[in-house]
């Protein structure tokens, strides 16, 4: 069945893979109707650590990771993830 509805969840993160992992696990654990596609987009807001790599390694294709070259702040990262 083709999903007719899509819910995009944008999660800005800056140097905090453990907390972002908790958020992703909680989202993946949600009951989602079969006609709803849940897309989790993590926006790494210019982290200088391995946050993005840890999330990709942990969750693979269950998430999409957008890496920003510099820190734009929470709202800037959220807006970048919405594009």
PyMOL commands that set and color helices and strands:
alter all, ss='L'
color gray80, all
select helices_A, chain A and resi 17-28+51-62+73-81
alter helices_A, ss='H'
color red, helices_A
select strands_A, chain A and resi 5-13+36-44+64-67
alter strands_A, ss='S'
color yellow, strands_A
deselect
rebuild
show_as cartoon
